[in-house]
Amino acid sequence: AEFGSTLAALEGLTFDGSDMIAAAELTSPLDWMSWIILLDQITRNCFQDDEAGKAYAFFDERCLQVALEAIKRRIPEDPEIRYRQAYRWFYMPLEHSESMQMQDSTAMAEALAGAVAVEQVISTAVEATAVAALAKPTQPLKGTLSQIAAFPANDSQLSLSRCNHTVTVIEGKAYMFGGQKQDSQLCSVDIYAIAIPTTGAAAASEYACYPALAMKDVDTGETLVPAPRTEHAACARGQYLVIHGGRDATGAVIDEDCIWLWDSRALSWSRIQAPSQIGKRLSPRYGHDIFLAGKEDVLVLHGGRTGPESPADVETWVFTFDTRAWTKLPSAPAAPMAAAFVDHVLYTVSRGVNTPGAINFLDIRGSAADRERADALEWQTVDYAVSPLTPAPEPREGGALVPITTGVGRNYLIYMFGHSDGALAGERDFYSDIWSLQVPSRGLSAAVLKDAIREKLPRAESGEFSWAEVEIVPEEKDSGGGKAHPGPRALFGAAAAGDANLVFWGGINGSGSGSEEDTWLLQIQ
């Protein structure tokens, strides 16, 4: 309470790291080190109550800015302090910055990393300190599972028990669309929604069903409501739910040359005609994925099947909303078993050529002009083994690959559940495991800098493209007596729900009792 006036003064203050440097009038390396120690430690020694987060948010960000500037100026290498374990204090703010979010350039991170690890670290004592501070494993992650909603499985009016549907998060709500029931009948085109709680279970009032409102096209007179479908693809575009492709009640591919948009505010459907690029045609398909490259406002489509007897497709396409046309990108080296999109990079998990699994990725660049450059687009592959010495998930069908971030640009893909080949026929297994894959950080962030430093320090690695099983820990408080774990399941809908959370709904369980209707929240700590 005695620091209340200080906390109040911090609110709205625009004083940044450069201002901190100027105000301190730093004239020597010891001045820099002392200033960083003060900024880094004041919050941890003075603010201990519920209001401490306000102080951390202010001081930690500015302390990191001061530390990065010092590293850039190579101050930790100065003979005045180089043998005083100064590295520990100059890089401690990087460890304390894991809850902050900053962006800049990877090139700068490499330059700073070189300064940090100069001469392969100055002395044995400093080396040990640097490695201890910066080479800590970034995995395994820990997470909690919460059943945020459960509905009567035999309620024919709700019909929430389903599989091969999609779940999309828009403005704090999870929207479920399409799919099929346990008897293989298609679900209606009504949209079901549930508010995603920050903690505990969602209240009954936070669940809603939005019947399809039939609107007519003013030009053609056609009813603007999509046909029921399963194994379609979906993603969010602002307030809109985007739907593409799928299969109809007969199992045939839905042959339509359009993209459907559902407005989550107006609760109405619209349609965009989507012809392919001249000379090339995007074949109708199901079982594929679509993602929005938000900064560029384009759709990225990958994989799927073009018919029941067709092999899994490896094509990649981009849809530009301005031109309303599809453009074909390079095809993947292997058929995807799951796909995700992070920072303009498309990731897939597939079977490897000579290994059980492989991670394939394609940087689609930030603009059409960048994509048109020679050799700008090229798939890359990282193979991985599955063994007790190198734990990793078996590639599986019907699972989910969902991106999360734990702060400061550190990105992971959560790979969860699913079934092995033949599992739906009762021949193999359903999975209940949850894995994380660390993918490269982009921009200048504490994560980027720390990873670059790890690559230069002896006995340290960045952890990129490494797998680890997520450690599920019990919730501190029981949120209502529901199940503690969803158990094995596949063909469910899942989506990211904030930086470090994901929501999943429905699917087929591995016990043979059919499809599920409950909703779960995975929160990574």
C-alpha positions in Angstrom: 0.0 0.0 0.0 2.9 2.4 0.7 3.8 2.3 -3.0 0.3 3.1 -4.1 1.3 6.6 -5.3 4.2 5.1 -7.3 1.9 2.6 -9.0 -0.6 5.4 -9.8 2.1 7.5 -11.3 3.2 4.7 -13.6 -0.2 4.5 -15.3 -0.2 6.2 -18.6 3.5 7.2 -18.3 5.3 7.2 -21.7 8.9 7.1 -20.2 10.7 4.4 -22.2 14.1 2.7 -22.0 16.0 5.5 -23.8 14.5 8.0 -21.4 15.8 5.8 -18.5 19.3 5.8 -20.0 19.3 9.6 -20.4 17.9 10.2 -16.9 20.5 8.0 -15.3 23.4 9.8 -17.0 25.4 6.5 -17.3 29.1 7.2 -17.8 30.8 3.8 -17.1 30.1 0.1 -17.5 29.6 -0.1 -13.7 26.9 2.6 -14.0 25.1 0.5 -16.7 25.3 -2.7 -14.6 24.1 -0.9 -11.5 21.2 0.7 -13.3 20.1 -2.6 -14.8 20.2 -4.4 -11.4 18.2 -1.6 -9.9 15.5 -1.7 -12.6 15.3 -5.5 -12.6 15.3 -6.0 -8.9 13.2 -3.1 -7.5 9.9 -4.7 -8.5 10.9 -8.0 -7.0 11.8 -6.5 -3.7 9.3 -3.8 -3.2 6.1 -5.0 -4.9 4.7 -8.2 -3.5 0.9 -7.8 -3.5 -1.8 -8.2 -6.2 -0.8 -4.8 -7.7 2.8 -6.1 -8.4 1.8 -6.9 -12.0 1.5 -3.1 -12.7 5.1 -2.6 -11.6 6.4 -5.5 -13.5 4.7 -4.4 -16.7 6.4 -1.0 -16.4 9.9 -1.7 -15.1 10.5 -5.1 -16.8 9.9 -3.7 -20.3 12.1 -0.7 -19.8 14.8 -2.7 -18.1 14.9 -5.1 -21.1 15.2 -2.0 -23.4 18.2 -0.8 -21.3 19.8 -4.2 -21.3 19.4 -4.7 -25.1 21.0 -1.2 -25.7 23.9 -2.2 -23.4 24.5 -5.4 -25.2 24.3 -3.6 -28.6 27.0 -1.2 -27.3 29.1 -4.3 -26.2 29.2 -2.9 -22.7 29.3 -6.3 -21.0 32.6 -7.0 -22.8 34.4 -4.0 -21.2 37.4 -5.0 -19.1 36.1 -3.0 -16.2 33.3 -5.5 -15.6 34.0 -8.5 -17.9 35.4 -10.6 -15.1 32.7 -9.7 -12.5 30.1 -12.0 -13.9 28.4 -9.0 -15.4 26.8 -11.3 -18.0 24.4 -12.6 -15.3 23.0 -9.1 -14.7 22.9 -7.9 -18.3 20.9 -11.0 -19.4 18.8 -11.5 -16.4 16.1 -9.1 -17.8 15.8 -11.5 -20.7 14.7 -14.3 -18.3 12.3 -11.9 -16.6 10.7 -10.8 -19.9 8.9 -14.0 -20.8 5.5 -12.3 -20.2 6.3 -9.3 -22.4 5.7 -9.0 -26.2 8.2 -7.2 -28.4 8.9 -7.3 -32.1 11.7 -6.1 -34.4 14.2 -8.0 -36.6 15.9 -11.4 -36.5 19.1 -9.8 -38.0 19.5 -7.6 -35.0 19.0 -10.6 -32.7 21.9 -12.4 -34.4 24.1 -9.3 -34.1 23.3 -9.0 -30.4 23.8 -12.7 -29.9 27.3 -12.4 -31.3 28.0 -9.7 -28.8 26.7 -11.8 -25.9 28.7 -14.9 -26.8 31.8 -13.0 -28.0 35.0 -15.0 -27.8 32.9 -18.1 -26.9 32.2 -16.3 -23.6 35.0 -14.5 -21.6 35.8 -16.9 -18.8 34.8 -20.2 -17.3 32.9 -18.6 -14.5 31.1 -16.2 -16.8 30.4 -19.1 -19.2 28.8 -21.2 -16.4 26.7 -18.2 -15.4 25.6 -17.5 -18.9 24.8 -21.1 -19.7 22.8 -21.4 -16.5 20.8 -18.3 -17.2 20.2 -18.7 -20.9 20.5 -22.4 -21.7 17.6 -23.5 -19.6 15.3 -25.8 -21.7 12.2 -24.1 -23.0 10.3 -27.3 -22.7 8.4 -29.2 -21.5 5.5 -26.9 -21.1 2.9 -27.3 -18.4 -0.8 -27.0 -18.9 -4.2 -27.5 -17.3 -7.3 -29.0 -18.8 -10.8 -27.7 -17.9 -14.1 -29.0 -19.1 -15.9 -25.7 -19.6 -19.2 -27.1 -20.9 -21.0 -30.4 -21.0 -24.3 -31.1 -22.7 -26.7 -34.0 -22.6 -25.4 -36.5 -25.1 -29.0 -37.7 -25.9 -30.5 -34.3 -26.4 -31.7 -34.4 -30.0 -32.6 -30.7 -30.0 -29.1 -29.6 -29.4 -27.4 -32.2 -31.6 -24.0 -31.1 -30.3 -22.5 -34.6 -30.3 -20.7 -34.7 -33.6 -17.4 -35.2 -35.4 -15.6 -33.8 -38.5 -16.9 -30.3 -37.7 -14.9 -27.1 -37.2 -14.4 -24.8 -34.2 -13.4 -21.2 -34.8 -12.7 -18.5 -32.2 -14.0 -15.0 -32.9 -14.0 -12.2 -30.3 -13.8 -14.5 -27.3 -16.4 -17.1 -28.4 -15.9 -20.5 -29.9 -18.2 -21.2 -32.9 -19.0 -24.7 -34.0 -20.3 -25.4 -37.5 -21.1 -28.5 -39.6 -19.9 -32.0 -39.1 -21.8 -35.3 -38.8 -23.7 -37.2 -36.1 -22.9 -40.6 -34.7 -25.3 -42.2 -37.3 -23.3 -40.4 -40.1 -26.2 -38.0 -40.8 -25.1 -34.4 -41.4 -25.6 -31.8 -38.8 -27.7 -28.7 -39.6 -26.1 -25.4 -40.7 -27.1 -23.8 -37.3 -24.1 -22.3 -35.6 -23.4 -23.1 -31.9 -21.3 -20.8 -29.7 -19.9 -20.7 -26.3 -18.1 -17.9 -24.5 -14.6 -18.9 -23.5 -14.1 -18.3 -19.8 -10.8 -17.1 -18.4 -11.2 -19.6 -15.5 -13.6 -22.3 -14.5 -16.7 -23.4 -16.4 -18.8 -21.3 -18.7 -22.2 -20.3 -17.4 -25.3 -21.7 -19.2 -26.1 -18.2 -20.3 -22.9 -18.1 -22.2 -24.0 -20.8 -24.7 -26.0 -19.9 -27.8 -27.4 -21.4 -31.0 -27.8 -19.2 -34.1 -30.2 -20.7 -36.7 -29.3 -20.0 -40.3 -31.1 -16.9 -41.5 -32.0 -17.3 -45.2 -31.0 -14.2 -47.1 -31.5 -13.8 -50.9 -28.9 -12.6 -53.3 -30.2 -9.4 -54.8 -28.7 -10.2 -58.2 -29.6 -13.9 -58.6 -32.4 -14.5 -56.1 -30.5 -17.4 -54.6 -30.8 -18.2 -50.9 -27.6 -17.3 -49.2 -27.2 -20.2 -46.8 -24.6 -22.9 -47.3 -25.6 -26.5 -47.6 -25.0 -28.9 -44.7 -21.5 -30.3 -44.9 -18.8 -32.3 -43.1 -15.0 -32.3 -43.3 -15.0 -28.7 -44.5 -12.4 -26.1 -43.6 -12.9 -22.9 -41.5 -11.0 -20.0 -40.1 -11.7 -16.5 -38.7 -11.4 -13.2 -40.6 -12.2 -10.4 -38.2 -15.8 -10.8 -37.1 -16.4 -13.3 -39.9 -16.4 -17.1 -39.9 -15.0 -18.3 -43.2 -16.2 -21.7 -44.6 -14.8 -23.6 -47.6 -15.4 -27.0 -49.2 -16.5 -30.2 -47.5 -18.6 -33.3 -48.3 -22.4 -33.6 -48.7 -24.8 -36.1 -47.3 -23.9 -38.7 -50.0 -20.2 -38.4 -49.2 -19.5 -36.6 -52.5 -17.3 -33.5 -52.6 -19.3 -30.3 -52.6 -18.7 -28.7 -55.9 -19.0 -25.0 -55.5 -16.8 -22.2 -56.6 -17.2 -19.9 -53.6 -16.3 -19.0 -50.1 -18.9 -18.6 -47.4 -18.8 -15.9 -44.8 -20.9 -15.8 -41.6 -21.1 -12.4 -39.8 -20.9 -13.1 -36.1 -22.4 -9.7 -35.3 -25.2 -9.5 -37.9 -25.8 -13.3 -37.7 -26.1 -13.6 -41.5 -24.5 -15.4 -44.3 -22.9 -14.0 -47.5 -20.9 -15.5 -50.3 -17.8 -14.6 -52.3 -17.4 -16.1 -55.8 -13.8 -17.4 -55.9 -12.6 -18.3 -59.4 -9.2 -19.8 -59.7 -6.2 -18.3 -61.4 -6.3 -18.2 -65.2 -5.2 -21.5 -66.6 -5.3 -23.2 -63.2 -8.2 -24.5 -61.1 -8.5 -25.2 -57.5 -10.4 -28.5 -57.4 -13.3 -28.9 -54.9 -12.1 -30.7 -51.8 -12.7 -31.8 -48.2 -10.4 -32.6 -45.3 -8.2 -29.6 -46.0 -7.2 -26.6 -43.9 -7.5 -22.8 -44.5 -5.8 -20.0 -42.6 -5.9 -16.3 -42.7 -2.7 -14.4 -43.1 -4.0 -11.4 -41.2 -1.6 -8.7 -42.1 -1.9 -9.4 -45.8 -5.6 -10.4 -45.6 -5.3 -13.5 -47.7 -6.5 -17.1 -47.2 -4.0 -19.9 -47.3 -5.3 -23.4 -48.3 -3.5 -26.6 -48.0 -4.1 -30.3 -48.5 -7.4 -32.2 -48.4 -8.8 -34.8 -50.8 -10.6 -34.2 -54.1 -12.6 -37.4 -54.0 -13.3 -40.5 -51.9 -10.9 -42.5 -54.0 -8.3 -39.8 -54.4 -5.0 -39.7 -52.5 -4.4 -37.0 -50.0 -3.5 -33.8 -51.8 -0.3 -31.8 -51.3 -1.3 -28.6 -53.0 -1.0 -25.1 -51.5 -3.1 -22.1 -52.6 -3.5 -18.5 -51.7 -6.8 -16.6 -52.1 -6.6 -12.8 -52.4 -9.8 -11.0 -51.3 -9.0 -7.9 -53.4 -8.8 -9.8 -56.7 -11.1 -12.7 -55.6 -8.8 -15.2 -57.2 -6.8 -18.3 -56.1 -3.1 -18.5 -56.9 -1.2 -21.8 -56.7 1.9 -22.1 -54.5 4.5 -24.9 -54.4 3.1 -28.3 -53.3 4.3 -29.9 -50.1 6.8 -32.8 -50.2 4.4 -35.0 -48.3 0.7 -35.3 -47.6 -0.2 -33.4 -44.4 -1.7 -35.2 -41.4 -2.1 -31.9 -39.6 -1.4 -28.3 -40.5 -1.0 -24.9 -38.8 0.0 -21.3 -39.7 2.2 -19.0 -37.7 3.8 -15.7 -38.8 3.3 -16.3 -42.5 4.8 -19.8 -42.2 2.7 -22.9 -43.1 3.6 -25.9 -41.0 2.5 -29.5 -41.6 3.2 -32.8 -39.8 3.6 -35.8 -42.1 5.2 -39.2 -42.2 8.9 -39.0 -43.1 10.6 -40.7 -46.0 13.0 -42.7 -43.8 11.7 -41.6 -40.3 8.4 -42.0 -38.5 7.6 -38.3 -38.7 8.5 -35.1 -40.5 7.8 -31.4 -40.0 7.4 -29.5 -43.3 7.2 -25.8 -43.6 6.8 -23.1 -46.2 7.3 -19.3 -45.7 4.7 -17.7 -47.9 6.3 -14.3 -47.5 4.5 -11.1 -46.7 3.2 -10.0 -50.1 2.4 -11.2 -53.6 5.5 -9.3 -54.9 7.7 -11.2 -52.5 6.2 -14.5 -53.6 6.8 -13.8 -57.2 10.6 -13.5 -56.7 12.7 -16.3 -58.1 13.2 -19.1 -55.6 11.2 -17.2 -52.9 9.0 -20.1 -52.0 10.6 -23.4 -51.1 9.4 -26.1 -48.7 11.8 -27.3 -46.1 11.6 -30.5 -44.1 12.9 -31.5 -40.6 12.6 -35.3 -40.0 12.2 -36.7 -36.6 12.5 -40.1 -34.9 10.2 -41.5 -32.3 12.0 -43.5 -29.6 12.6 -43.5 -25.9 15.8 -41.5 -26.5 14.1 -39.0 -28.7 10.5 -38.7 -27.5 8.1 -37.4 -30.1 4.5 -38.0 -31.2 3.5 -40.6 -33.7 2.0 -38.8 -36.7 -1.7 -39.3 -36.5 -5.0 -38.7 -38.3 -7.9 -36.7 -36.8 -5.8 -34.8 -34.3 -5.2 -31.0 -34.0 -2.2 -28.8 -34.6 -2.8 -25.5 -33.0 -0.3 -22.5 -32.6 0.2 -20.8 -29.2 2.7 -18.3 -27.9 4.0 -18.1 -24.3 5.2 -14.5 -24.7 8.0 -12.5 -26.2 7.7 -14.1 -29.6 8.2 -17.7 -28.4 5.9 -19.9 -30.6 4.8 -23.5 -30.2 2.5 -25.8 -32.0 0.3 -28.0 -29.8 -0.2 -31.4 -31.4 -2.9 -33.4 -29.6 -5.0 -36.5 -29.6 -6.1 -38.1 -32.9 -6.0 -41.7 -34.1 -3.6 -44.0 -35.8 -4.2 -45.5 -39.2 -7.1 -47.9 -39.1 -8.3 -46.8 -35.7 -11.8 -46.0 -36.9 -12.1 -49.6 -38.0 -11.1 -50.8 -34.6 -7.6 -51.9 -35.7 -5.4 -49.4 -34.0 -5.3 -46.8 -31.2 -6.8 -43.5 -30.3 -4.4 -41.1 -28.6 -4.8 -39.0 -25.5 -1.4 -37.4 -25.4 -0.6 -33.7 -25.9 2.7 -32.5 -27.4 4.4 -29.2 -28.1 6.8 -28.4 -30.9 8.9 -25.2 -30.6 9.0 -23.4 -33.9 11.4 -20.6 -34.9 10.7 -17.2 -33.3 10.6 -14.2 -35.7 11.4 -10.6 -35.2 13.5 -9.2 -32.4 12.1 -10.3 -29.1 13.6 -11.7 -26.0 12.9 -15.1 -27.4 14.7 -14.5 -30.6 17.7 -13.0 -28.8 17.8 -15.7 -26.3 17.6 -18.4 -29.0 20.4 -16.8 -31.0 22.5 -16.6 -27.8 21.9 -20.3 -27.1 23.1 -21.2 -30.5 26.4 -19.4 -29.8 27.0 -20.6 -26.3 28.7 -24.0 -25.7 26.3 -26.7 -24.5 23.3 -24.6 -25.3 20.7 -25.0 -28.0 17.7 -22.9 -29.1 15.3 -25.8 -29.0 13.8 -25.1 -32.4 11.9 -28.0 -33.9 12.2 -30.0 -30.7 9.2 -32.0 -29.3 8.2 -32.5 -25.7 5.1 -33.9 -24.1 3.0 -31.3 -22.3 2.8 -31.9 -18.6 -0.8 -31.7 -17.5 -1.1 -30.5 -14.0 -4.3 -30.5 -11.9 -6.3 -27.3 -11.6 -5.9 -25.5 -8.3 -9.7 -25.4 -7.8 -12.3 -27.9 -9.1 -14.5 -25.9 -11.4 -17.6 -28.0 -10.9 -16.9 -31.7 -10.6 -16.5 -32.4 -14.3 -14.1 -34.8 -15.8 -10.4 -34.1 -15.3 -9.3 -35.3 -18.7 -11.2 -35.8 -22.0 -9.5 -39.1 -22.7 -8.6 -40.4 -26.2 -10.5 -38.7 -29.0 -10.2 -37.7 -32.6 -12.0 -35.8 -35.4 -12.8 -32.9 -33.0 -12.8 -29.2 -33.7 -10.0 -27.1 -32.1 -8.7 -23.5 -32.3 -6.4 -21.1 -30.5 -8.2 -19.1 -27.8 -5.7 -16.4 -26.9 -1.9 -16.5 -26.7 -1.4 -19.6 -24.6 -4.8 -21.3 -24.7 -6.8 -23.5 -27.0 -10.4 -24.7 -27.0 -11.7 -28.0 -28.5 -15.2 -29.3 -28.8 -16.8 -32.7 -29.7 -15.2 -35.5 -31.6 -15.1 -39.3 -31.4 -13.9 -40.9 -28.3 -11.6 -43.9 -28.2 -13.8 -46.1 -26.0 -16.2 -47.1 -28.7 -19.2 -45.3 -27.2 -19.4 -42.8 -30.1 -19.1 -39.0 -30.5 -18.7 -36.4 -27.8 -20.5 -33.1 -27.2 -18.4 -31.4 -24.4 -16.1 -28.4 -24.7 -12.6 -28.2 -23.2 -10.0 -25.5 -22.6 -6.3 -26.2 -22.5 -4.3 -23.5 -20.8 -0.5 -23.5 -21.1 1.2 -22.0 -18.1 
